[in-house]
Amino acid sequence: MFVITADQKASRHDIDRAGSGRDDLAARYEGRLVLPVDRTSGDEVQALVADAATALDMVLLLTRAGHWSVGLGIGTVRTPLPRATREATGPAFIAARDAVTAAKRSATRFALATDPPTARADDDPPPALPGPAEVEALLTLLLLARDRRTPQGW
């Protein structure tokens, strides 16, 4: 499962974007959400999705707006699921919390975390598929390149 936690940047000095952000995400991703997008902690929104394509699209949308620090947590969630995202829990939610905290210190305002974290020893053979660190690095490059585009480039 994929948990996206987005924390509004400079929320004390900006208009409230969490309510409209939640509503926009809910409308755009209707039918692809495991649970409804929820507002948490006042200035945060949180979503739970089951597929990587939706998670990536949501991360790209939120980071392009420039108003959010975005954490992507990947892992399992506790079942049975509650009715509201803010009531759900599990390793993916913990990872998303860790990721959004790290995103606040990132140049791209994005971070990815898994729970349990995956680490590779230096002498381990490379995996056949990229791991979380490689995926985060690739997304960081994508976000940095995209941020350099001018409005006319869109």
C-alpha positions as CSV (number, residue, x, y, z in Angstrom):
1,M,0.0,0.0,0.0
2,F,1.0,3.6,-0.6
3,V,0.3,6.4,1.9
4,I,0.8,10.0,0.8
5,T,1.1,12.5,3.6
6,A,1.3,16.2,2.5
7,D,2.0,18.9,5.0
8,Q,1.3,22.5,3.9
9,K,4.4,24.6,3.8
10,A,4.4,27.8,5.8
11,S,0.8,27.2,6.9
12,R,0.9,29.8,9.6
13,H,1.7,32.5,7.0
14,D,-0.5,31.3,4.1
15,I,-4.1,30.6,3.4
16,D,-5.5,27.3,4.5
17,R,-5.0,24.8,1.7
18,A,-5.7,21.5,3.4
19,G,-9.5,21.6,2.9
20,S,-9.4,22.5,-0.8
21,G,-6.4,20.2,-1.3
22,R,-8.3,17.3,0.2
23,D,-11.4,18.0,-1.9
24,D,-9.3,18.4,-5.1
25,L,-7.5,15.1,-4.5
26,A,-10.7,13.3,-3.7
27,A,-12.3,14.5,-7.0
28,R,-9.3,13.8,-9.1
29,Y,-8.6,10.3,-7.8
30,E,-12.1,9.2,-7.2
31,G,-12.3,5.4,-7.8
32,R,-8.6,4.9,-7.2
33,L,-8.5,5.6,-3.4
34,V,-8.6,2.8,-0.9
35,L,-10.1,5.2,1.7
36,P,-11.3,8.8,1.2
37,V,-8.6,11.5,1.3
38,D,-8.5,13.0,4.8
39,R,-7.4,16.2,6.5
40,T,-5.1,15.4,9.4
41,S,-3.2,17.6,11.9
42,G,-4.9,20.8,10.7
43,D,-2.6,21.6,7.8
44,E,-2.0,18.1,6.4
45,V,-3.8,15.8,3.9
46,Q,-3.4,12.1,3.8
47,A,-4.4,9.5,1.1
48,L,-4.2,5.7,0.9
49,V,-3.9,4.1,-2.5
50,A,-3.1,0.6,-3.6
51,D,-1.2,1.2,-6.9
52,A,2.1,2.8,-7.6
53,A,0.9,4.7,-10.6
54,T,-1.7,6.6,-8.6
55,A,0.8,7.3,-5.8
56,L,3.3,8.7,-8.3
57,D,0.7,10.8,-10.0
58,M,-0.4,12.2,-6.6
59,V,3.2,13.0,-5.6
60,L,3.8,14.8,-8.8
61,L,0.6,16.8,-8.6
62,L,1.3,17.8,-5.0
63,T,4.9,18.7,-5.4
64,R,4.2,20.7,-8.6
65,A,1.8,23.0,-6.7
66,G,4.7,24.1,-4.5
67,H,2.6,24.4,-1.4
68,W,3.3,21.0,0.2
69,S,6.0,18.9,1.7
70,V,5.1,15.4,0.5
71,G,6.0,12.1,2.1
72,L,5.4,8.7,0.5
73,G,5.2,5.7,2.7
74,I,5.2,2.2,1.3
75,G,4.3,-0.9,3.3
76,T,1.4,-2.7,4.9
77,V,-1.6,-1.3,6.7
78,R,-3.5,-2.7,9.5
79,T,-6.8,-4.4,8.6
80,P,-9.7,-4.3,8.8
81,L,-9.5,-0.8,7.4
82,P,-11.5,1.9,9.2
83,R,-13.9,4.3,7.4
84,A,-11.5,7.3,7.6
85,T,-7.9,7.5,6.5
86,R,-6.9,9.5,9.6
87,E,-8.0,6.5,11.7
88,A,-5.9,3.9,9.7
89,T,-2.6,2.7,10.9
90,G,0.2,0.4,10.1
91,P,3.8,0.4,8.8
92,A,2.9,2.4,5.6
93,F,1.4,5.2,7.7
94,I,4.5,5.2,10.0
95,A,6.7,5.4,6.9
96,A,4.7,8.2,5.5
97,R,5.1,10.2,8.7
98,D,8.8,9.6,8.6
99,A,8.9,10.6,5.0
100,V,7.0,13.9,5.3
101,T,9.3,14.8,8.2
102,A,12.3,14.2,5.9
103,A,10.7,16.0,3.0
104,K,10.7,19.2,5.0
105,R,14.5,19.2,4.9
106,S,14.7,18.2,1.2
107,A,15.3,20.6,-1.7
108,T,12.4,19.0,-3.5
109,R,10.2,18.8,-0.5
110,F,9.7,15.1,-1.2
111,A,10.9,12.0,0.6
112,L,10.0,8.3,0.4
113,A,10.2,5.8,3.2
114,T,9.4,2.1,3.7
115,D,8.6,0.2,6.9
116,P,10.6,-1.7,7.7
117,P,13.4,0.3,6.1
118,T,15.3,-1.7,3.5
119,A,19.1,-1.5,3.7
120,R,21.7,-3.3,1.6
121,A,25.2,-4.3,2.8
122,D,28.0,-3.2,0.5
123,D,28.8,-6.8,-0.5
124,D,25.2,-7.7,-1.3
125,P,24.5,-8.2,-5.0
126,P,22.3,-5.5,-6.5
127,P,18.6,-6.5,-6.6
128,A,16.9,-7.2,-9.9
129,L,14.5,-4.2,-9.3
130,P,15.3,-0.8,-7.8
131,G,14.8,-0.5,-4.1
132,P,13.3,2.5,-2.2
133,A,16.5,4.5,-2.2
134,E,16.9,4.2,-5.9
135,V,13.2,5.1,-6.5
136,E,13.6,8.2,-4.2
137,A,16.7,9.2,-6.1
138,L,15.0,8.9,-9.4
139,L,12.0,10.9,-8.3
140,T,14.3,13.6,-6.8
141,L,16.0,13.9,-10.2
142,L,12.6,14.2,-11.9
143,L,11.4,16.8,-9.5
144,L,14.6,18.9,-9.7
145,A,14.4,18.8,-13.5
146,R,10.7,19.7,-13.5
147,D,11.3,22.6,-11.1
148,R,13.6,24.2,-13.6
149,R,10.9,24.4,-16.3
150,T,9.5,27.7,-17.0
151,P,5.8,28.3,-17.1
152,Q,6.0,28.5,-20.9
153,G,7.6,25.0,-20.8
154,W,4.3,23.6,-19.5
